[in-house]
Amino acid sequence: MGCISKHYLNDYTILGVWKIEEDLDMLQGMVEMDAEDKKKYKGFASTSRKLEFLSVRALLAELLGKEARIVYNNNNKPFLKDGSRFISISHSHNLTAILLSTNERVGIDLEYMSTNIGHIAFKFINRREKITKDPENRKYHLYLHWCAKEALYKICDKEGISIRKDITIQPFEVRESGEIKGKVKNKKIDESFDLFFTRYDNYSIVWTKKSYDKV
């Protein structure tokens, strides 16, 4: 299916989503890999990991053109090789998302809601946070919390952040789409963020953006 969403959030920030329905040969025909990309691609043993790798680059080509290149630092955080934009990437099951901005820090996370996430909620939900008791919405609510915290972890780009202790999501209404308030606080950072969420089929998607000078 390819790119299913290409949404300009403002004049300088764009969100793209790709649904993987292509095989490896088809995706390879959509991208141009340099020597570094080819080496990384050949290092993946599983087909699913190769599909993910190619879908990210196919989506990036759709958003910026085939000349755009992704590189990674020592912590495996992605950057654009030309440094022209901030970038955040997420992938789960058959969906890939990229958030790009010329002057806003960005963070995005999406998850395919397959498992009973309630069994591991204690690992990322803290005592200040509230989760609905409605059985029809509880699973989705927990996934939104998880995605929101992952998005905040990515945008902060700081080591030593505890997903459970240092990131708090304020109560919000569970809907198909909406807004969330979140805060990251520890000895090195004390910052609040606006986040946005939506549901696509059985996926939860949360993203956040913030002007670089608002630190």
N, C-alpha and C positions, 0 to 999 in steps of 0.2 A: 504493500500500500504506500510506503514511503512517508513523506511529510504530511501529517494530518492537521497540524496547527502551526501557524507562523504569525505570532501576535506581537505587534509593537506596543509595548507598555507605555512608552513615551517617545520623545524624539531621539533618544540615544540608547534605549534598552529594548531588546527583542527576546522573545521566548519561542523556541521551536520544539515540537514534539514529533517523533518518528515512530511509526508502528512497523515492526519488522515482520514482513510477510514474504520477503525475497530470500532466495538461496544465496550461497556464497558467491557463485559465479556472477549472478545478477548484481549483487552489491559491489563486487570488485570492479565491475564495469562502470559504476557510478562515481568512483573516486580515483584520485591520482596519488599514489603513495611514493614518498621519497625513500631513500635507502634506509633511513632510520625507522620509518613506518614499516617497511617490509621486514626488517629484522625483528621488530617487536611482534609483528603479525605471525611470523613463522614460529615464534617461541610459544604460541598458545597451542595447547594440546587438544582442547575441546572445541567442537563446532560452535557451541553456544557462545563461547568467549570470542571466537573469531567474528561471529555475527554481530556481537555487541561492538567490537572494535570498529568494524566497517560501518555499522549504522551511525556511530558517532561522527565519523568522517563524512559520511553521505549527508547527514543533517547539517554539519558545519558547511559543507559545500553549497547546500541549498540556501543557507542563511548568508554566507559571506563570499562564496565562490570557491572553485576548486584549488586556488592557490593558497588558501588559508591552511595553516599547519598548527598542530597541537604538540607541545613539548611538556615534560614533567620535571619537577624538582626532585630532590632527594627523598621527600616525603610523599612522592607520587601525586602531588597536587598539579592539576593541569594549568597551563598558560598558553596563550597564543604566542607563536614564535616571534611575530613582529611587534608584540607588546601593545597592539592598538586597542585592545579591549580587555576588560575583566571577563572571566568565563567561569561557569559552574556547570558540571555535567552530572546526570544521574541516569541510571539504567536499572530496570527490573523486568524480568520475564521477557515480554516482547515489545516493551516500550522504552524509548530513549528520549531524554530531554536535555536541551542546552539552553542556558540563560547567558546572554551576552550584553555588555554595556560599555560605552566609551568612557563614562565618568561616574558610574555607580558600582560600588562593591556588590557582589551578587552571591546568592546561595540557593540551590534548588535540590529537592529530593522527591523521588516518587517511589512508591512501593506497590507491588501486586499483593492484594490482601488475601493471601492463601492460607496462612497458618492461624491458629488460635493464639493471637498475640497476648491475650490476657495472662497466659502462663508465664510470660517473661516481663510483664508490666512493672514488676518491682525493680527491675534493672534500670529503668529509665524514668519512671514517674516518682516525683518527690511528694512530700507531705503537703506542700503548698498548692498542689494542683488538684483539680476536680475532674473526675471522669463520670459521665452519665451512667446511671444504673439501668437505663432502658436497654433491654437485650437486643433490640433491633438496631440500635445505633452505637452500642458500646464498642464493638470491634472496629468500626470505622473511626470512632472518636480516638481510640488508642493509636490507630495507624496515623491519624492526623498529628497527634502529639509526637509520635516518633519522627515523622517526616519534618515537622517544624523544628524539632531539636537538631536533626541532621543538617537542615538548611542553615540554621544559626551557627552550628559548629563549622560549616564550610565558609560562611561569610566572615567569621571572626579570624580564621586562619591562624589560630594560636594553639600551641601545644599545651597540654596539661588541663584542658577543659573537661570537666566531668559532665557527661550528658545528663545524669540524674541530679547531681548536687548543684551544679553551676548554671544550668539552664532551666528557667521556669516559664511555663506557658500559662497565661491568664485564662480564666474561664471564658468559653465562647460557645455560641449556639451551633449545634451540628446541623449543617445544611449541605446541599450539593456544592455550593460555592460560597465563600465568605472571607472574612478577615480575622486575623489573630494578632494578639499582642504578646510579645515575648521579651524576656530579659536574660542577659548573660552577665553573671557577676561572680568574680573571685578576686584574688589579690592583684591580678594583672589587668582586669577589665571590668568595667561597670557601664553597660550600654543597653539601651532599649531598642526594639525593632518592631516594625509593622510587617506582618506576613500575610500572604494571600493563599487561599486553598481552593481546590476544585476536585471533583470526582469524575473520572473517565472510565466507563465500564466498571471493572473491579479494581481499579487503581486509585490510590490517593496521591495527590500532587500538591506540594507546598513550596512556595518560593518567597524570597525576601530580597530587597534591594535597598541600598542606602548611599547617599552621596558621600564621596570619599572624604570630603572636608568635615563631615559630621561625625567625628570620632571622640 
